Amino acid sequence: MSEEKKNNPNHDKEMSGIANAFWLVVGIILIIMLFHGCSGNEKKPDNGPVQESTALVLCRKKAKAEAPYGFKSRTLDTDIAHRDGKVIVTFHDAEVGTALGATKTQTIECDVSGTNSVPTIEGFGAIE
């Protein structure tokens, strides 16, 4: 018999109590997940109208593609609005690179419609 069991006759009862506590905690977590809908079957926002974050990412990608010498915007200088069912992203004071290595500052507006799963750029301001 081990030294621990000799010195503590309640060793088996303590181990049984720890195991019971473990299973109690596991049961509570499963119940919480069940009642809070953590099953992974939640409705995804992809089916709804385009969200601001999706429009912002799409417009930034478009701006970087349209400005081969660089495009840089700051979040604080970016406005997002809703007009006529579209999300309008306006980059104020955006820095656009030139072929000579300089940068120009300009305002660029990007109009996005559609859904999150299929967003569409309806209009994009010219990069000079």
Helices and strands as residue ranges (DSSP letters): H 3-7, H 11-35, G 45-47, H 52-66, E 71-72, G 75-77, E 78-83, E 86-97, E 103-114, E 119-124
